[in-house]
Amino acid sequence: PMTDVNLPIGVFDSGMGGLTVLAALRQQLPQEDFVYLGDTARLPYGTKSAATVERYARQAAGALVARGIKALVVACNTASATALRALAQEFASWAVVGVVEPGALAACAVADSSGVTVLATESTIAGGAYQRALLHQRPAMRVLGRPCPLWVTLAEQGGDASALTDTILLDGVRGLVMSEQTPDAPSTLVLGCTHFPVFRKRLQQLLGPKVQVIDSAQTTAGSVATALQSEGLLSDRGGNSQFLATDGVERFQRVGATFLAESISDVELMSQVMIID
């Protein structure tokens, strides 16, 4: 079927971290409309089983498709890592873009022989999706990974710069990233969770110019732009964003503003009943 180019792009995440991806999308595609769904009633996805994450992802995607979208962005590393293939099959008529592949491509483009370190949620690391995506591009590459669940909590508290934040960030990368103490550790760091771009600037300052910090939000936005272009789906009017959450609208507005880097005036509460299959 012919897709209406003026339909919005659907973006979903388990919560608010995916707003970092939305911010990058709005920056790179200012003429597009977006509808963002945060499944806040069921977050975090990062500690759930693969089967549960896949079920939630299908429901969230289905809810967006039912509202009318022209493309689907899975702005959640856990859902991308676990459910992207299933989503691409189920919603084959739509461009479906996740955050893992673009982040891995960007890391491969800049990584040297020291390799790449991935920081993510427990399930993203345990599932090995980043490791596979990186090794698919460069089979001999050294890939290290570590779950940083504390960083998610820290980001949701507003991620404000403080001595405590710096300590937690440095603890997360200790021994895994090139430094004076660990000169042989990887010099490329992938922020494999959509909450983590909040810390990118500070991490870059803490780690110094020899370490490259890759944020999958920016690279994902580039992939979406390319996909829309190749399918002739770019809009030339728009620029509006709608926000949906399955719980905690006030918290979504408050915490979401940190990730989007601007205030969020209107969030529609979407009952979970809407997204149960």
Contacts in CASP RR format, 6 or more apart in sequence:
PFRMAT RR
TARGET T0000
AUTHOR 0000-0000-0000
METHOD contacts of the structure
MODEL  1
PMTDVNLPIGVFDSGMGGLTVLAALRQQLPQEDFVYLGDTARLPYGTKSA
ATVERYARQAAGALVARGIKALVVACNTASATALRALAQEFASWAVVGVV
EPGALAACAVADSSGVTVLATESTIAGGAYQRALLHQRPAMRVLGRPCPL
WVTLAEQGGDASALTDTILLDGVRGLVMSEQTPDAPSTLVLGCTHFPVFR
KRLQQLLGPKVQVIDSAQTTAGSVATALQSEGLLSDRGGNSQFLATDGVE
RFQRVGATFLAESISDVELMSQVMIID
1 93 0 8 1.000
3 70 0 8 1.000
3 93 0 8 1.000
3 94 0 8 1.000
3 231 0 8 1.000
3 233 0 8 1.000
4 70 0 8 1.000
5 70 0 8 1.000
5 232 0 8 1.000
5 233 0 8 1.000
5 234 0 8 1.000
5 235 0 8 1.000
6 33 0 8 1.000
6 235 0 8 1.000
6 237 0 8 1.000
6 238 0 8 1.000
7 33 0 8 1.000
7 68 0 8 1.000
7 69 0 8 1.000
7 70 0 8 1.000
8 32 0 8 1.000
8 33 0 8 1.000
8 34 0 8 1.000
8 35 0 8 1.000
8 68 0 8 1.000
8 69 0 8 1.000
8 70 0 8 1.000
8 240 0 8 1.000
8 242 0 8 1.000
9 25 0 8 1.000
9 29 0 8 1.000
9 32 0 8 1.000
9 33 0 8 1.000
9 34 0 8 1.000
9 35 0 8 1.000
9 69 0 8 1.000
9 70 0 8 1.000
9 71 0 8 1.000
9 72 0 8 1.000
9 73 0 8 1.000
9 224 0 8 1.000
9 228 0 8 1.000
10 34 0 8 1.000
10 35 0 8 1.000
10 36 0 8 1.000
10 37 0 8 1.000
10 64 0 8 1.000
10 69 0 8 1.000
10 71 0 8 1.000
10 72 0 8 1.000
10 73 0 8 1.000
11 18 0 8 1.000
11 21 0 8 1.000
11 22 0 8 1.000
11 25 0 8 1.000
11 34 0 8 1.000
11 35 0 8 1.000
11 36 0 8 1.000
11 37 0 8 1.000
11 72 0 8 1.000
11 73 0 8 1.000
11 75 0 8 1.000
12 36 0 8 1.000
12 37 0 8 1.000
12 38 0 8 1.000
12 39 0 8 1.000
12 57 0 8 1.000
12 60 0 8 1.000
12 61 0 8 1.000
12 64 0 8 1.000
12 72 0 8 1.000
12 73 0 8 1.000
12 74 0 8 1.000
12 75 0 8 1.000
12 76 0 8 1.000
12 79 0 8 1.000
13 19 0 8 1.000
13 21 0 8 1.000
13 36 0 8 1.000
13 37 0 8 1.000
13 38 0 8 1.000
13 39 0 8 1.000
13 75 0 8 1.000
13 76 0 8 1.000
13 79 0 8 1.000
13 194 0 8 1.000
14 38 0 8 1.000
14 39 0 8 1.000
14 40 0 8 1.000
14 42 0 8 1.000
14 43 0 8 1.000
14 44 0 8 1.000
14 45 0 8 1.000
14 46 0 8 1.000
14 56 0 8 1.000
14 76 0 8 1.000
14 78 0 8 1.000
14 79 0 8 1.000
15 38 0 8 1.000
15 39 0 8 1.000
15 40 0 8 1.000
15 43 0 8 1.000
15 44 0 8 1.000
15 76 0 8 1.000
15 245 0 8 1.000
15 252 0 8 1.000
16 38 0 8 1.000
16 40 0 8 1.000
16 156 0 8 1.000
16 195 0 8 1.000
16 252 0 8 1.000
16 255 0 8 1.000
16 256 0 8 1.000
16 258 0 8 1.000
16 259 0 8 1.000
17 75 0 8 1.000
17 76 0 8 1.000
17 155 0 8 1.000
17 193 0 8 1.000
17 194 0 8 1.000
17 195 0 8 1.000
17 256 0 8 1.000
17 259 0 8 1.000
18 36 0 8 1.000
18 38 0 8 1.000
18 75 0 8 1.000
18 76 0 8 1.000
18 194 0 8 1.000
18 195 0 8 1.000
18 217 0 8 1.000
18 259 0 8 1.000
19 36 0 8 1.000
19 75 0 8 1.000
19 194 0 8 1.000
19 256 0 8 1.000
19 259 0 8 1.000
19 260 0 8 1.000
20 75 0 8 1.000
20 194 0 8 1.000
20 195 0 8 1.000
20 197 0 8 1.000
20 198 0 8 1.000
20 215 0 8 1.000
20 217 0 8 1.000
20 259 0 8 1.000
20 260 0 8 1.000
21 73 0 8 1.000
21 75 0 8 1.000
21 99 0 8 1.000
21 194 0 8 1.000
21 216 0 8 1.000
21 217 0 8 1.000
21 220 0 8 1.000
21 221 0 8 1.000
22 34 0 8 1.000
22 36 0 8 1.000
22 75 0 8 1.000
22 241 0 8 1.000
22 260 0 8 1.000
23 217 0 8 1.000
23 259 0 8 1.000
23 260 0 8 1.000
23 261 0 8 1.000
23 262 0 8 1.000
24 217 0 8 1.000
24 218 0 8 1.000
24 220 0 8 1.000
24 221 0 8 1.000
25 32 0 8 1.000
25 34 0 8 1.000
25 73 0 8 1.000
25 220 0 8 1.000
25 221 0 8 1.000
25 224 0 8 1.000
26 32 0 8 1.000
26 34 0 8 1.000
26 239 0 8 1.000
26 241 0 8 1.000
27 221 0 8 1.000
28 221 0 8 1.000
28 222 0 8 1.000
28 224 0 8 1.000
28 225 0 8 1.000
29 221 0 8 1.000
29 224 0 8 1.000
29 225 0 8 1.000
29 228 0 8 1.000
29 234 0 8 1.000
30 239 0 8 1.000
31 234 0 8 1.000
31 235 0 8 1.000
31 236 0 8 1.000
31 237 0 8 1.000
31 238 0 8 1.000
31 239 0 8 1.000
32 228 0 8 1.000
32 234 0 8 1.000
32 235 0 8 1.000
32 238 0 8 1.000
32 239 0 8 1.000
33 235 0 8 1.000
33 238 0 8 1.000
33 239 0 8 1.000
33 240 0 8 1.000
33 241 0 8 1.000
33 242 0 8 1.000
34 239 0 8 1.000
34 240 0 8 1.000
34 241 0 8 1.000
34 242 0 8 1.000
35 64 0 8 1.000
35 67 0 8 1.000
35 69 0 8 1.000
35 241 0 8 1.000
35 242 0 8 1.000
35 243 0 8 1.000
35 244 0 8 1.000
36 75 0 8 1.000
36 241 0 8 1.000
36 242 0 8 1.000
36 243 0 8 1.000
36 244 0 8 1.000
37 60 0 8 1.000
37 63 0 8 1.000
37 64 0 8 1.000
37 244 0 8 1.000
37 245 0 8 1.000
37 246 0 8 1.000
37 270 0 8 1.000
38 60 0 8 1.000
38 244 0 8 1.000
38 245 0 8 1.000
38 246 0 8 1.000
38 252 0 8 1.000
39 45 0 8 1.000
39 56 0 8 1.000
39 60 0 8 1.000
39 245 0 8 1.000
39 246 0 8 1.000
39 275 0 8 1.000
40 245 0 8 1.000
40 246 0 8 1.000
40 247 0 8 1.000
40 248 0 8 1.000
40 251 0 8 1.000
40 252 0 8 1.000
41 246 0 8 1.000
41 247 0 8 1.000
41 248 0 8 1.000
41 272 0 8 1.000
42 56 0 8 1.000
42 246 0 8 1.000
42 272 0 8 1.000
44 78 0 8 1.000
44 121 0 8 1.000
44 152 0 8 1.000
45 53 0 8 1.000
45 56 0 8 1.000
45 57 0 8 1.000
45 76 0 8 1.000
45 78 0 8 1.000
45 79 0 8 1.000
45 121 0 8 1.000
45 123 0 8 1.000
46 53 0 8 1.000
46 78 0 8 1.000
46 121 0 8 1.000
46 122 0 8 1.000
46 123 0 8 1.000
46 124 0 8 1.000
47 121 0 8 1.000
47 122 0 8 1.000
47 123 0 8 1.000
47 149 0 8 1.000
48 56 0 8 1.000
48 78 0 8 1.000
48 123 0 8 1.000
50 82 0 8 1.000
50 123 0 8 1.000
50 127 0 8 1.000
53 78 0 8 1.000
53 79 0 8 1.000
53 82 0 8 1.000
53 83 0 8 1.000
53 123 0 8 1.000
54 82 0 8 1.000
54 83 0 8 1.000
54 86 0 8 1.000
55 277 0 8 1.000
56 79 0 8 1.000
57 74 0 8 1.000
57 76 0 8 1.000
57 79 0 8 1.000
57 82 0 8 1.000
57 83 0 8 1.000
57 86 0 8 1.000
57 87 0 8 1.000
58 83 0 8 1.000
58 86 0 8 1.000
58 87 0 8 1.000
58 90 0 8 1.000
58 277 0 8 1.000
59 275 0 8 1.000
59 276 0 8 1.000
59 277 0 8 1.000
60 79 0 8 1.000
60 275 0 8 1.000
61 72 0 8 1.000
61 74 0 8 1.000
61 87 0 8 1.000
61 90 0 8 1.000
61 91 0 8 1.000
61 96 0 8 1.000
62 91 0 8 1.000
62 275 0 8 1.000
63 244 0 8 1.000
63 270 0 8 1.000
63 274 0 8 1.000
63 275 0 8 1.000
64 72 0 8 1.000
65 72 0 8 1.000
65 91 0 8 1.000
65 94 0 8 1.000
69 94 0 8 1.000
70 94 0 8 1.000
70 95 0 8 1.000
70 228 0 8 1.000
70 233 0 8 1.000
71 94 0 8 1.000
71 95 0 8 1.000
71 96 0 8 1.000
71 97 0 8 1.000
71 224 0 8 1.000
71 227 0 8 1.000
71 228 0 8 1.000
71 233 0 8 1.000
72 87 0 8 1.000
72 91 0 8 1.000
72 94 0 8 1.000
72 95 0 8 1.000
72 96 0 8 1.000
72 97 0 8 1.000
73 97 0 8 1.000
73 98 0 8 1.000
73 220 0 8 1.000
73 224 0 8 1.000
74 80 0 8 1.000
74 83 0 8 1.000
74 84 0 8 1.000
74 87 0 8 1.000
74 96 0 8 1.000
74 97 0 8 1.000
74 98 0 8 1.000
74 99 0 8 1.000
75 98 0 8 1.000
75 99 0 8 1.000
75 194 0 8 1.000
75 220 0 8 1.000
76 99 0 8 1.000
76 194 0 8 1.000
77 99 0 8 1.000
77 100 0 8 1.000
77 120 0 8 1.000
77 121 0 8 1.000
77 124 0 8 1.000
77 129 0 8 1.000
77 192 0 8 1.000
77 193 0 8 1.000
77 194 0 8 1.000
77 216 0 8 1.000
78 121 0 8 1.000
78 123 0 8 1.000
78 124 0 8 1.000
80 98 0 8 1.000
80 99 0 8 1.000
80 100 0 8 1.000
80 101 0 8 1.000
80 129 0 8 1.000
81 100 0 8 1.000
81 123 0 8 1.000
81 124 0 8 1.000
81 127 0 8 1.000
81 128 0 8 1.000
81 129 0 8 1.000
81 130 0 8 1.000
82 123 0 8 1.000
82 127 0 8 1.000
82 129 0 8 1.000
84 96 0 8 1.000
84 98 0 8 1.000
84 100 0 8 1.000
84 101 0 8 1.000
87 96 0 8 1.000
88 96 0 8 1.000
95 224 0 8 1.000
95 227 0 8 1.000
95 228 0 8 1.000
95 231 0 8 1.000
95 233 0 8 1.000
97 220 0 8 1.000
97 223 0 8 1.000
97 224 0 8 1.000
97 227 0 8 1.000
98 220 0 8 1.000
98 223 0 8 1.000
99 192 0 8 1.000
99 194 0 8 1.000
99 216 0 8 1.000
99 217 0 8 1.000
99 220 0 8 1.000
100 124 0 8 1.000
100 129 0 8 1.000
100 130 0 8 1.000
100 133 0 8 1.000
100 192 0 8 1.000
100 216 0 8 1.000
101 133 0 8 1.000
101 223 0 8 1.000
102 216 0 8 1.000
102 219 0 8 1.000
102 220 0 8 1.000
102 222 0 8 1.000
102 223 0 8 1.000
103 133 0 8 1.000
103 190 0 8 1.000
103 192 0 8 1.000
103 214 0 8 1.000
103 216 0 8 1.000
103 219 0 8 1.000
103 220 0 8 1.000
104 130 0 8 1.000
104 133 0 8 1.000
104 134 0 8 1.000
104 136 0 8 1.000
104 137 0 8 1.000
104 190 0 8 1.000
105 133 0 8 1.000
105 137 0 8 1.000
105 219 0 8 1.000
106 190 0 8 1.000
106 214 0 8 1.000
106 216 0 8 1.000
106 218 0 8 1.000
106 219 0 8 1.000
107 116 0 8 1.000
107 134 0 8 1.000
107 188 0 8 1.000
107 190 0 8 1.000
107 214 0 8 1.000
108 116 0 8 1.000
108 134 0 8 1.000
108 137 0 8 1.000
108 138 0 8 1.000
108 141 0 8 1.000
110 188 0 8 1.000
110 212 0 8 1.000
110 214 0 8 1.000
111 138 0 8 1.000
111 141 0 8 1.000
111 186 0 8 1.000
111 187 0 8 1.000
111 188 0 8 1.000
111 212 0 8 1.000
112 187 0 8 1.000
112 188 0 8 1.000
114 142 0 8 1.000
114 178 0 8 1.000
114 184 0 8 1.000
114 185 0 8 1.000
114 186 0 8 1.000
114 187 0 8 1.000
114 188 0 8 1.000
115 141 0 8 1.000
115 142 0 8 1.000
115 143 0 8 1.000
115 144 0 8 1.000
115 186 0 8 1.000
115 187 0 8 1.000
115 188 0 8 1.000
116 134 0 8 1.000
116 141 0 8 1.000
116 142 0 8 1.000
116 143 0 8 1.000
116 144 0 8 1.000
116 186 0 8 1.000
116 188 0 8 1.000
116 189 0 8 1.000
116 190 0 8 1.000
117 143 0 8 1.000
117 144 0 8 1.000
117 145 0 8 1.000
117 146 0 8 1.000
117 173 0 8 1.000
117 176 0 8 1.000
117 177 0 8 1.000
117 185 0 8 1.000
117 186 0 8 1.000
117 188 0 8 1.000
117 189 0 8 1.000
117 190 0 8 1.000
118 124 0 8 1.000
118 125 0 8 1.000
118 130 0 8 1.000
118 131 0 8 1.000
118 134 0 8 1.000
118 143 0 8 1.000
118 144 0 8 1.000
118 145 0 8 1.000
118 146 0 8 1.000
118 190 0 8 1.000
118 192 0 8 1.000
119 145 0 8 1.000
119 146 0 8 1.000
119 147 0 8 1.000
119 148 0 8 1.000
119 151 0 8 1.000
119 172 0 8 1.000
119 173 0 8 1.000
119 176 0 8 1.000
119 189 0 8 1.000
119 190 0 8 1.000
119 191 0 8 1.000
119 192 0 8 1.000
119 193 0 8 1.000
119 196 0 8 1.000
120 130 0 8 1.000
120 145 0 8 1.000
120 147 0 8 1.000
120 148 0 8 1.000
120 192 0 8 1.000
120 193 0 8 1.000
121 147 0 8 1.000
121 148 0 8 1.000
121 149 0 8 1.000
121 152 0 8 1.000
121 193 0 8 1.000
122 147 0 8 1.000
122 149 0 8 1.000
124 130 0 8 1.000
124 147 0 8 1.000
124 192 0 8 1.000
124 193 0 8 1.000
125 145 0 8 1.000
125 146 0 8 1.000
125 147 0 8 1.000
126 147 0 8 1.000
130 143 0 8 1.000
130 145 0 8 1.000
130 190 0 8 1.000
130 192 0 8 1.000
131 143 0 8 1.000
131 145 0 8 1.000
134 141 0 8 1.000
134 143 0 8 1.000
135 141 0 8 1.000
135 143 0 8 1.000
142 186 0 8 1.000
144 176 0 8 1.000
144 185 0 8 1.000
144 186 0 8 1.000
145 176 0 8 1.000
146 172 0 8 1.000
146 176 0 8 1.000
148 172 0 8 1.000
148 193 0 8 1.000
148 196 0 8 1.000
150 168 0 8 1.000
150 172 0 8 1.000
151 168 0 8 1.000
151 169 0 8 1.000
151 172 0 8 1.000
151 193 0 8 1.000
151 195 0 8 1.000
151 196 0 8 1.000
151 199 0 8 1.000
152 193 0 8 1.000
152 195 0 8 1.000
154 165 0 8 1.000
154 168 0 8 1.000
154 199 0 8 1.000
155 195 0 8 1.000
155 196 0 8 1.000
155 198 0 8 1.000
155 199 0 8 1.000
155 258 0 8 1.000
155 259 0 8 1.000
156 195 0 8 1.000
156 255 0 8 1.000
158 198 0 8 1.000
158 255 0 8 1.000
158 258 0 8 1.000
159 165 0 8 1.000
159 198 0 8 1.000
159 199 0 8 1.000
159 258 0 8 1.000
161 202 0 8 1.000
165 199 0 8 1.000
165 202 0 8 1.000
166 202 0 8 1.000
166 206 0 8 1.000
169 199 0 8 1.000
169 202 0 8 1.000
169 203 0 8 1.000
169 206 0 8 1.000
170 206 0 8 1.000
173 189 0 8 1.000
173 203 0 8 1.000
173 207 0 8 1.000
175 181 0 8 1.000
175 182 0 8 1.000
175 185 0 8 1.000
176 182 0 8 1.000
176 185 0 8 1.000
176 186 0 8 1.000
177 185 0 8 1.000
177 186 0 8 1.000
177 187 0 8 1.000
177 189 0 8 1.000
177 207 0 8 1.000
177 211 0 8 1.000
178 184 0 8 1.000
178 185 0 8 1.000
178 186 0 8 1.000
178 187 0 8 1.000
178 207 0 8 1.000
178 210 0 8 1.000
178 211 0 8 1.000
179 185 0 8 1.000
179 207 0 8 1.000
187 210 0 8 1.000
187 211 0 8 1.000
187 212 0 8 1.000
188 211 0 8 1.000
188 212 0 8 1.000
188 214 0 8 1.000
189 203 0 8 1.000
189 207 0 8 1.000
189 211 0 8 1.000
189 212 0 8 1.000
189 213 0 8 1.000
189 214 0 8 1.000
190 214 0 8 1.000
190 216 0 8 1.000
191 197 0 8 1.000
191 199 0 8 1.000
191 200 0 8 1.000
191 203 0 8 1.000
191 213 0 8 1.000
191 214 0 8 1.000
191 215 0 8 1.000
191 216 0 8 1.000
192 216 0 8 1.000
194 216 0 8 1.000
194 217 0 8 1.000
195 259 0 8 1.000
196 215 0 8 1.000
197 215 0 8 1.000
197 216 0 8 1.000
197 217 0 8 1.000
197 218 0 8 1.000
198 258 0 8 1.000
198 259 0 8 1.000
200 213 0 8 1.000
200 215 0 8 1.000
203 213 0 8 1.000
204 211 0 8 1.000
204 213 0 8 1.000
207 213 0 8 1.000
225 234 0 8 1.000
228 234 0 8 1.000
242 266 0 8 1.000
242 268 0 8 1.000
243 252 0 8 1.000
243 264 0 8 1.000
243 266 0 8 1.000
243 267 0 8 1.000
243 268 0 8 1.000
244 267 0 8 1.000
244 268 0 8 1.000
244 269 0 8 1.000
244 270 0 8 1.000
245 252 0 8 1.000
245 267 0 8 1.000
245 268 0 8 1.000
245 269 0 8 1.000
245 270 0 8 1.000
246 269 0 8 1.000
246 270 0 8 1.000
246 271 0 8 1.000
246 272 0 8 1.000
246 275 0 8 1.000
247 269 0 8 1.000
247 272 0 8 1.000
248 269 0 8 1.000
249 267 0 8 1.000
249 268 0 8 1.000
249 269 0 8 1.000
252 264 0 8 1.000
252 267 0 8 1.000
253 263 0 8 1.000
253 264 0 8 1.000
253 265 0 8 1.000
253 267 0 8 1.000
256 264 0 8 1.000
257 263 0 8 1.000
257 264 0 8 1.000
END
